[in-house]
Amino acid sequence: MKLAGVIDPPFEPVQDGVVPDTGQRADLGSQTSWMVEHLKRRRWTLMVMATFVIVSMAYSLLWNPVVHHSHVWVIPGDIWSTFRAAHWVGWGDIGGIYGPDTQLVTFPGIAVLLAPVAMVSSTLGLRESLTPIIFSQPSSWLLLGPAILLLGSTCLMALDAMAEEFGVNGLRRIVLSFMEAVVIFQVVTMWGHPEDLLALTFSLYALLAMFRGRWSLSGWLWGAAIVFQPLVILMFPLAFVRTPKPQRLRLCLYGALPSVVLLSAPLVTQWHRTSAVLFHQANARFLDHATPWIALSPTFSRTSVGAGPGRMIAVLAAVLIGYLAYRRPPSTVGLLWLCALALSLRCFFESVMVVFYLGPPLALIVLTAATCASWKRLAGAWAIAVVATVFAFHRSSEWGYWAPMVAFLAIGLACAWPGRAEVGIFGDDSTTDLATIDT
C-alpha cells in the first residue's frame, strides 16, 4: 500500500506535470508505520551508529590518558561556541546567538536543536568550557558529546537509505555504512560540527522525496538542511531543475522559510553584528589552511579573512552545473554524482580550508561509488577519502595544500563516475526539462 508523504516506496515518475502530493495527507498511523518500517530496514545502520557513538566517546575520554598519559579529554574546541549559542536560545534570546561570546558563523539550526541539551546541562550544574576558559574534563561533555555524535551520525541513515534506493543491498550496504562512519569521524568527533552532517542528512532525504514526486516534503527537507548548513545550497540547483515548473516556487519558499524565521530575530535585534557575521564569513588564515583563493578574500585583521568571494564562485559554479543538468538531463545516479561534484565545489574554491569541510563531499563520493558494480571502485573511493582526510591535517603552502586536496577529490569523483550517459551534461544537447524525464 502506498503511503502519502513517505520516502521509501518505489519511485513512480511524474508524468506531464502531475503532482502526486496535491491534496494528500498522511495520517498519524501511516507516518508511524512508515517510521517503524524505515528503521527496520536500517537495522545494521543503527548498529553502526551506536558503535560510532561508543568509539567516538571512548576516543575522547581515553586517547590522551592511555596514549599520552595526560588527564585532558579530547574534545573538539569548536563545539563550545555552538553550545554557548544554544544557551542563548534556551534562555529565550535567539537574537543574541551571534554575539562575541558564541563565534557562531552558520545558520541557527544547530543552536536551536542543542538548546534543550544546554538547559539540562545548566540545570544539573555541569561544568562547561568557554573560550578562553577551557577545562580539562568538563562534565557537560558527558551529556553534550553523545548528543552531537548521535545527531551527526544520522547522516549514516540517509546515506543507507539512498544506497538502498539505488539497489545497493546485502553485504555491500553493511560495508558502506562502516566506510561512511570512518569518513565522517573527523567531522563531528574531532571537529565538533554535527550541523554539516545534519545538513547532508536532510538534503539526501530531500532528494529521496524528490525521486518519489513528494515536492512539498522535499521543500521542507531542503529548508531543514539549509538552516543547519547553508552551503548545501550548492546541491539545490540540481533539485530545482528536477522539480516540475509549477512546484518550483513552492520548493524555494519551503526551502527558505525555516532560515528566514530563525534569522529574523537576530537580524532585527542585532542587525550590525548578525549581518557582519553572516556576510563576512570570517576565517583564520594562519590557524587553518590558506589556499590560493585567499588572494580574492577581504582582510579583516592580521589573522582573519573573509570566505565570501570563494564561496560565491562555488555557488555560481553550482548554478552552472544545474543549468547544464537542465539542458542535458542526467539519470538519478548521474544526479547523485553531480551532487557530489557540487558539494566538492566548496573545497575547490575555499580561501581557507578546514579539514571537516571535506567530510560531506567525500561521504557522497563514497556513496556514489557504491552504486557501481565494481567493489574496486568503492574501495578506491573510500581509500582516497581516507588519504585525503589524513593529508588535510598536515600543514603546507597554499598551493602545496590546495592542489593535492583538489586532486584527491577529483580522483574520488573519477572512482565514482557512473558513465557519460548517466551524467548527461556531457552528452548530446537537449532542451528537455529534467522534471519531465522518466528515470
BELHUDA-V818253 format. One record per backbone hydrogen bond with DSSP energy under -1.0 kcal/mol. NH is the residue of the N-H (numbers start at 1). CO is the residue of the C=O. Records with the same first field share a line. If there is no record, write none. Layout:
# BELHUDA-V818253
NH = CO, CO
This chain:
# BELHUDA-V818253
6 = 3
18 = 15
22 = 19
24 = 21
31 = 27
32 = 28
33 = 29
34 = 30
35 = 31
36 = 32
37 = 33
38 = 34
39 = 35
40 = 36
41 = 37
42 = 39
43 = 40
46 = 42
47 = 43
48 = 44
49 = 45
50 = 46
51 = 47
52 = 48
53 = 49
54 = 50
55 = 51
56 = 52
57 = 53
58 = 54
59 = 55
60 = 56
61 = 57
62 = 58
63 = 59
66 = 62
67 = 63
68 = 64
70 = 64
73 = 136
74 = 60
80 = 77
82 = 78
83 = 79
84 = 80
85 = 81
86 = 82
87 = 83
88 = 84
89 = 85
90 = 86
91 = 87
92 = 89
93 = 88
96 = 93
97 = 94
99 = 96
102 = 99
103 = 99
109 = 227
112 = 108
113 = 109
114 = 110
118 = 114
119 = 115
120 = 116
121 = 117
122 = 118
123 = 119
124 = 120
126 = 121
130 = 133
133 = 130
140 = 127
141 = 138
142 = 139
143 = 140
144 = 140
145 = 141
147 = 143
148 = 144
149 = 145
150 = 146
151 = 147
152 = 148
153 = 149
154 = 151
155 = 152
156 = 153
157 = 154
158 = 154
159 = 155
160 = 156
161 = 157
162 = 158
163 = 159
164 = 160
165 = 161
166 = 162
167 = 164
168 = 163
174 = 170
175 = 171
176 = 172
177 = 173
178 = 174
179 = 175
180 = 176
181 = 177
182 = 178
183 = 179
184 = 180
188 = 184
189 = 185
191 = 186
193 = 187
198 = 194
199 = 195
200 = 196
201 = 197
202 = 198
203 = 199
204 = 200
205 = 201
206 = 202
207 = 203
208 = 204
209 = 205
210 = 206
211 = 207
212 = 208
213 = 210
214 = 209
215 = 213
218 = 214
219 = 215
220 = 216
221 = 217
222 = 218
223 = 219
224 = 220
225 = 221
226 = 222
227 = 223
229 = 225
232 = 229
233 = 230
234 = 231
235 = 232
239 = 235
240 = 236
241 = 237
247 = 244
248 = 245
251 = 247
252 = 248
253 = 249
254 = 250
255 = 251
256 = 252
257 = 253
260 = 256
261 = 257
262 = 258
263 = 259
264 = 260
267 = 263
268 = 264
269 = 265
270 = 266
274 = 270
275 = 271
276 = 272
277 = 273
278 = 274
279 = 275
280 = 276
281 = 277
283 = 305
285 = 303
288 = 284
289 = 353
291 = 351
294 = 291
295 = 292
296 = 293
297 = 294
300 = 304
301 = 304
305 = 283
306 = 298
307 = 281
311 = 307
312 = 308
313 = 309
314 = 310
315 = 311
316 = 312
317 = 313
318 = 314
319 = 315
320 = 316
321 = 317
322 = 318
323 = 319
324 = 320
325 = 321
326 = 322
327 = 323
328 = 324
331 = 422
335 = 331
336 = 332
337 = 333
338 = 334
339 = 335
340 = 336
341 = 337
342 = 338
343 = 339
344 = 340
346 = 343
348 = 344
349 = 345
353 = 289
357 = 354
358 = 355
359 = 356
362 = 358
363 = 359
364 = 360
365 = 361
366 = 362
367 = 363
368 = 364
369 = 365
370 = 366
371 = 368
372 = 369
378 = 374
379 = 375
380 = 376
381 = 377
382 = 378
383 = 379
384 = 380
385 = 381
386 = 382
387 = 383
388 = 384
389 = 385
390 = 386
391 = 387
392 = 388
393 = 390
394 = 391
401 = 397
402 = 398
403 = 399
405 = 401
406 = 402
407 = 403
408 = 404
409 = 405
410 = 406
411 = 407
412 = 408
413 = 409
414 = 410
415 = 411
416 = 412
423 = 419
424 = 420
425 = 423
427 = 424
436 = 433
437 = 434
